[in-house]
Amino acid sequence: MADVLVPTLDHLKHAYAVTSAATQETPLLESAALAREMGAARVFVKPESLQWAGSFKVRGAYWRLKQLSADAAKKGVVAYSSGNFAQGLAAAGQALGIPVTIVMPIDAPAAKRDATAGYGARVVLTDHGDRAREEVAAAKAREIAETEHLTLLHPFDDPEIVAGQAGAGLEALDQLAAKKVHADLVFCSVGGGGLIGGVSLAFHYLSPKTEIIAVEPEGFNGMGSSLAHGAIETMPIGPKSICDGLMARKPGEAPFAAVSAAGVRGVTVDDQSVRRAMKIAFERMKLVLEPSGAASLAALLGGKVDVAGKTVLVVATGGNVSLADFISHMNDGRI
């Protein structure tokens, strides 16, 4: 891990200055009702679901594309993604005039496939069968990169992706400071770790007393397990989660280096608690969250961490869910 770049604060700030010109500032919403229910001093939710392309992913994608040489940008890029990075990269590519090819598992939500194509990206689907879907999609992306001479981008295991995603954390810190508030706890969901890598570094540098909680679906807690054992671990293939964007079997080296430097601990959530969080976000805060985007809120509501008397920030990471799928999740869980 010693050879993996951990972005400095100056690096994060430079990335944020560049990406801010192409992204929008998502609000910092306070919920007195959630604070009362959980016994917290204050609860804030940062809905990255309201970001361009429906999630935080456009931040890292835009910054990574800005690092390409002129020749590489002209040829284009290829990446694999189950949906949110696909949309973020496609939107960033469209904004910068860079051709984007996305390899997606065949079981990725149709709404995410359609939105990715809607941003002008070429979408290639892979059928993974009994194999880990990210492994099959990654192999196809590598094949396309080699045969078509495209730049292969990783959806999360890249220090520049980590640096770009840190914008969500820096923005939240600015918003908290404007309210003269210090966050004691931050809940942030984890797939491969690109977002929590950036967010944890932002708070590590600027608010070191803040504790960062990595939230993962049960059975896909590669980051939490890796942090507990001090080395990257791969989770076995098991049952699916409704959190399709958080089903990475292990964290990336770049995000793991970042969270290790920042000091993070992990918790897990089950599907039912995620459904409940989606319902509460919709009813109480008027936010439409996809399952992956609601996982961090599920950890708070599930009492996974003692928040009594503390000021809490929840990063709600995405809202890319169709109406039909949203209703289905509510019905499946009898919420």
C-alpha positions as CSV (number, residue, x, y, z in Angstrom):
1,M,0.0,0.0,0.0
2,A,3.0,2.3,0.5
3,D,3.2,2.8,-3.3
4,V,-0.4,3.9,-3.7
5,L,-0.9,7.6,-4.1
6,V,-3.0,9.2,-1.3
7,P,-4.0,12.7,-2.6
8,T,-3.0,15.7,-0.6
9,L,-5.3,18.4,0.6
10,D,-4.0,20.7,-2.1
11,H,-4.7,18.0,-4.7
12,L,-8.3,17.6,-3.4
13,K,-8.8,21.4,-3.5
14,H,-7.5,21.7,-7.0
15,A,-9.8,18.9,-8.2
16,Y,-12.8,20.5,-6.5
17,A,-12.0,23.9,-8.0
18,V,-12.0,22.4,-11.5
19,T,-15.0,20.1,-11.1
20,S,-17.1,22.8,-9.4
21,A,-17.4,24.5,-12.8
22,A,-19.1,21.5,-14.2
23,T,-21.1,20.2,-11.3
24,Q,-23.8,21.7,-9.1
25,E,-23.6,22.3,-5.4
26,T,-26.0,19.8,-3.7
27,P,-27.8,21.1,-0.6
28,L,-27.2,20.3,3.0
29,L,-30.6,19.4,4.5
30,E,-31.3,19.3,8.2
31,S,-33.9,17.0,9.7
32,A,-35.0,17.8,13.2
33,A,-37.4,14.9,13.1
34,L,-34.5,12.4,12.5
35,A,-32.4,14.0,15.2
36,R,-35.2,13.6,17.7
37,E,-35.9,10.0,16.7
38,M,-32.2,9.0,16.9
39,G,-31.4,11.1,20.0
40,A,-28.8,13.0,18.0
41,A,-28.0,16.7,18.5
42,R,-28.5,17.4,14.8
43,V,-28.8,15.4,11.6
44,F,-27.9,16.7,8.2
45,V,-28.3,14.9,4.9
46,K,-26.3,15.8,1.8
47,P,-28.4,14.5,-1.2
48,E,-25.9,13.8,-3.9
49,S,-28.9,12.2,-5.6
50,L,-29.6,15.8,-6.8
51,Q,-26.2,16.0,-8.5
52,W,-25.9,16.0,-12.3
53,A,-26.6,12.4,-13.6
54,G,-28.2,11.5,-10.3
55,S,-25.2,10.8,-8.1
56,F,-21.8,11.9,-6.9
57,K,-20.0,10.0,-9.6
58,V,-19.9,12.9,-12.1
59,R,-17.4,14.6,-9.8
60,G,-14.7,12.0,-10.0
61,A,-15.5,11.2,-13.7
62,Y,-15.1,14.8,-14.8
63,W,-11.8,15.2,-12.9
64,R,-10.4,12.0,-14.3
65,L,-11.3,12.9,-17.9
66,K,-9.6,16.3,-17.4
67,Q,-6.3,14.4,-16.8
68,L,-6.3,12.8,-20.3
69,S,-3.9,13.9,-22.9
70,A,-5.4,15.5,-26.0
71,D,-4.7,12.3,-28.1
72,A,-6.3,10.1,-25.4
73,A,-9.3,12.4,-25.1
74,K,-9.9,12.3,-28.9
75,K,-9.8,8.5,-29.0
76,G,-12.1,8.1,-26.0
77,V,-12.4,6.0,-22.9
78,V,-13.9,2.7,-21.8
79,A,-15.0,1.7,-18.3
80,Y,-17.2,-0.9,-16.6
81,S,-20.0,0.1,-14.3
82,S,-23.4,-1.2,-13.0
83,G,-24.9,2.2,-13.4
84,N,-24.0,5.4,-11.5
85,F,-20.3,5.7,-12.7
86,A,-21.6,4.9,-16.1
87,Q,-24.0,7.8,-16.0
88,G,-21.5,10.1,-14.4
89,L,-18.8,9.3,-16.9
90,A,-21.2,9.5,-19.8
91,A,-22.4,13.0,-18.7
92,A,-18.8,14.2,-18.1
93,G,-17.7,12.8,-21.5
94,Q,-20.6,14.6,-23.2
95,A,-19.7,17.9,-21.5
96,L,-16.1,17.6,-22.6
97,G,-16.7,16.1,-26.0
98,I,-14.9,12.8,-25.2
99,P,-16.3,9.5,-26.6
100,V,-17.3,7.1,-23.8
101,T,-17.9,3.4,-23.9
102,I,-19.5,1.7,-20.9
103,V,-19.5,-2.0,-20.2
104,M,-22.5,-2.9,-18.0
105,P,-23.7,-6.2,-16.5
106,I,-26.8,-7.4,-18.2
107,D,-28.7,-7.3,-14.9
108,A,-27.9,-3.6,-14.2
109,P,-31.1,-1.6,-13.8
110,A,-32.7,-0.7,-17.1
111,A,-33.2,2.9,-16.0
112,K,-29.4,3.2,-15.5
113,R,-28.7,1.6,-18.9
114,D,-31.1,3.9,-20.7
115,A,-29.8,7.0,-18.9
116,T,-26.2,6.1,-19.8
117,A,-27.1,5.8,-23.5
118,G,-29.1,9.0,-23.2
119,Y,-25.9,10.9,-22.4
120,G,-24.4,9.7,-25.6
121,A,-22.3,6.7,-24.4
122,R,-22.0,3.4,-26.2
123,V,-23.3,0.7,-23.9
124,V,-22.0,-2.9,-24.1
125,L,-23.8,-5.5,-22.0
126,T,-22.1,-8.6,-20.4
127,D,-23.8,-11.8,-19.2
128,H,-21.9,-13.0,-16.1
129,G,-23.8,-16.2,-15.3
130,D,-22.5,-17.5,-12.0
131,R,-19.4,-15.5,-12.0
132,A,-18.9,-12.2,-10.2
133,R,-20.4,-9.6,-12.5
134,E,-17.8,-6.9,-12.0
135,E,-15.0,-9.4,-13.0
136,V,-16.8,-10.3,-16.3
137,A,-17.5,-6.6,-17.1
138,A,-14.0,-5.6,-16.2
139,A,-12.5,-8.2,-18.5
140,K,-14.7,-7.1,-21.4
141,A,-13.7,-3.4,-20.8
142,R,-10.0,-4.4,-20.9
143,E,-10.6,-6.3,-24.2
144,I,-12.3,-3.2,-25.8
145,A,-9.5,-0.9,-24.5
146,E,-6.9,-3.1,-26.2
147,T,-8.6,-3.7,-29.5
148,E,-9.9,-0.2,-30.0
149,H,-7.0,1.7,-28.4
150,L,-9.2,3.4,-25.8
151,T,-8.1,4.6,-22.4
152,L,-9.3,2.1,-19.7
153,L,-10.8,3.9,-16.7
154,H,-11.5,2.2,-13.4
155,P,-14.8,3.2,-11.7
156,F,-13.2,3.6,-8.3
157,D,-9.6,2.3,-8.0
158,D,-7.8,5.4,-9.2
159,P,-6.3,8.1,-7.0
160,E,-7.7,10.8,-9.4
161,I,-11.2,9.3,-9.0
162,V,-10.7,9.5,-5.2
163,A,-9.5,13.1,-5.5
164,G,-12.5,14.1,-7.7
165,Q,-15.1,12.4,-5.4
166,A,-13.6,14.4,-2.4
167,G,-15.5,17.4,-3.7
168,A,-18.6,16.1,-2.0
169,G,-16.8,16.1,1.3
170,L,-15.2,19.5,0.8
171,E,-18.5,21.0,-0.2
172,A,-20.2,19.5,2.9
173,L,-17.4,20.9,5.1
174,D,-18.0,24.4,3.6
175,Q,-21.7,24.1,4.2
176,L,-21.3,22.9,7.8
177,A,-18.9,25.8,8.4
178,A,-21.4,28.3,7.1
179,K,-23.8,27.0,9.7
180,K,-21.1,27.1,12.3
181,V,-21.5,23.3,12.9
182,H,-18.9,20.5,13.3
183,A,-19.9,17.0,12.3
184,D,-19.1,14.3,14.9
185,L,-20.0,11.5,12.6
186,V,-20.3,11.0,8.8
187,F,-22.2,8.0,7.3
188,C,-21.1,7.2,3.8
189,S,-22.0,4.2,1.7
190,V,-19.3,2.1,0.0
191,G,-19.1,0.0,-3.2
192,G,-15.5,0.0,-4.3
193,G,-14.6,3.0,-2.1
194,G,-14.0,5.9,-4.4
195,L,-16.4,8.3,-2.6
196,I,-15.5,7.4,0.9
197,G,-11.9,7.6,0.0
198,G,-12.3,11.2,-1.0
199,V,-14.8,12.2,1.7
200,S,-12.7,10.6,4.5
201,L,-9.6,12.4,3.3
202,A,-11.4,15.7,3.1
203,F,-12.5,15.4,6.7
204,H,-9.2,13.9,7.8
205,Y,-7.4,17.0,6.6
206,L,-9.9,19.6,7.7
207,S,-12.0,18.0,10.5
208,P,-9.8,15.3,12.0
209,K,-12.0,14.7,15.0
210,T,-14.9,13.6,12.8
211,E,-15.5,9.9,12.7
212,I,-16.2,8.4,9.3
213,I,-18.5,5.3,9.0
214,A,-18.3,3.1,5.9
215,V,-21.7,1.6,5.2
216,E,-22.0,-1.6,3.1
217,P,-24.6,-4.2,2.3
218,E,-24.5,-7.4,4.2
219,G,-22.3,-9.9,2.3
220,F,-20.5,-7.1,0.4
221,N,-18.5,-5.6,3.3
222,G,-15.2,-5.8,1.7
223,M,-14.1,-2.4,2.9
224,G,-15.1,-3.0,6.5
225,S,-13.5,-6.4,6.6
226,S,-10.3,-5.1,5.0
227,L,-10.1,-2.3,7.5
228,A,-10.7,-4.7,10.4
229,H,-7.8,-6.9,9.2
230,G,-5.4,-4.2,7.9
231,A,-5.3,-5.6,4.3
232,I,-7.6,-5.8,1.3
233,E,-9.9,-8.8,1.5
234,T,-12.2,-10.3,-1.2
235,M,-15.7,-11.3,-0.2
236,P,-17.0,-14.6,-1.4
237,I,-19.8,-14.6,-4.0
238,G,-23.1,-14.7,-2.2
239,P,-26.7,-13.6,-2.5
240,K,-27.4,-10.3,-4.3
241,S,-28.3,-7.1,-2.5
242,I,-30.9,-4.5,-3.7
243,C,-28.0,-2.1,-3.4
244,D,-26.8,-2.9,-6.9
245,G,-24.2,-0.1,-6.9
246,L,-22.5,-1.4,-3.7
247,M,-21.9,-5.0,-4.8
248,A,-18.1,-4.8,-5.2
249,R,-16.5,-7.8,-3.7
250,K,-13.4,-5.9,-2.5
251,P,-12.3,-2.3,-2.2
252,G,-9.9,-0.7,-4.6
253,E,-6.3,-0.2,-3.5
254,A,-6.4,3.6,-4.0
255,P,-9.6,4.0,-1.9
256,F,-8.3,1.6,0.7
257,A,-5.1,3.6,1.1
258,A,-7.1,6.7,1.5
259,V,-9.5,5.4,4.2
260,S,-6.6,3.7,6.0
261,A,-4.9,7.1,6.2
262,A,-8.0,8.8,7.4
263,G,-9.2,6.2,9.9
264,V,-12.6,4.7,9.0
265,R,-14.7,1.9,10.4
266,G,-17.3,-0.2,8.7
267,V,-20.9,-1.3,9.4
268,T,-23.4,-3.3,7.3
269,V,-27.1,-2.9,6.5
270,D,-29.6,-5.4,5.2
271,D,-32.1,-4.9,2.4
272,Q,-35.1,-4.4,4.6
273,S,-33.4,-1.5,6.5
274,V,-32.5,0.1,3.2
275,R,-36.1,-0.1,2.0
276,R,-37.2,1.6,5.2
277,A,-34.6,4.3,4.7
278,M,-35.9,4.9,1.1
279,K,-39.4,5.3,2.5
280,I,-38.4,7.7,5.3
281,A,-36.2,9.8,2.9
282,F,-39.2,10.1,0.6
283,E,-41.9,10.8,3.2
284,R,-39.9,13.0,5.6
285,M,-37.4,14.8,3.3
286,K,-39.0,14.5,-0.1
287,L,-35.9,12.7,-1.5
288,V,-36.1,9.9,-4.0
289,L,-33.1,7.6,-3.2
290,E,-32.1,4.4,-4.9
291,P,-31.2,1.5,-2.6
292,S,-27.4,2.2,-2.8
293,G,-28.1,5.9,-2.1
294,A,-30.1,5.1,1.0
295,A,-27.7,2.7,2.6
296,S,-26.0,5.4,4.7
297,L,-29.3,6.6,6.0
298,A,-30.3,3.0,6.8
299,A,-27.2,2.7,9.0
300,L,-28.2,5.7,11.0
301,L,-31.8,4.7,11.3
302,G,-30.8,1.1,12.2
303,G,-28.8,2.3,15.3
304,K,-25.6,0.8,13.9
305,V,-23.6,3.6,15.6
306,D,-24.3,5.4,18.9
307,V,-25.3,9.0,17.8
308,A,-26.7,10.2,21.1
309,G,-26.0,13.9,21.5
310,K,-23.9,14.0,18.3
311,T,-24.1,16.0,15.1
312,V,-24.4,13.6,12.2
313,L,-23.9,14.0,8.4
314,V,-25.4,11.4,6.1
315,V,-24.2,11.4,2.5
316,A,-27.1,10.1,0.4
317,T,-25.2,9.1,-2.6
318,G,-27.7,8.5,-5.5
319,G,-31.2,8.6,-6.8
320,N,-31.1,6.7,-10.0
321,V,-34.2,4.5,-9.6
322,S,-37.2,4.2,-11.8
323,L,-40.7,4.8,-10.4
324,A,-41.6,1.1,-11.0
325,D,-38.5,-0.1,-9.2
326,F,-39.0,2.3,-6.3
327,I,-42.6,1.0,-5.9
328,S,-41.4,-2.6,-6.2
329,H,-38.9,-2.1,-3.4
330,M,-41.6,-0.7,-1.2
331,N,-43.9,-3.6,-2.0
332,D,-41.3,-6.3,-1.7
333,G,-40.5,-5.2,1.8
334,R,-44.1,-4.5,2.8
335,I,-42.9,-1.0,3.9
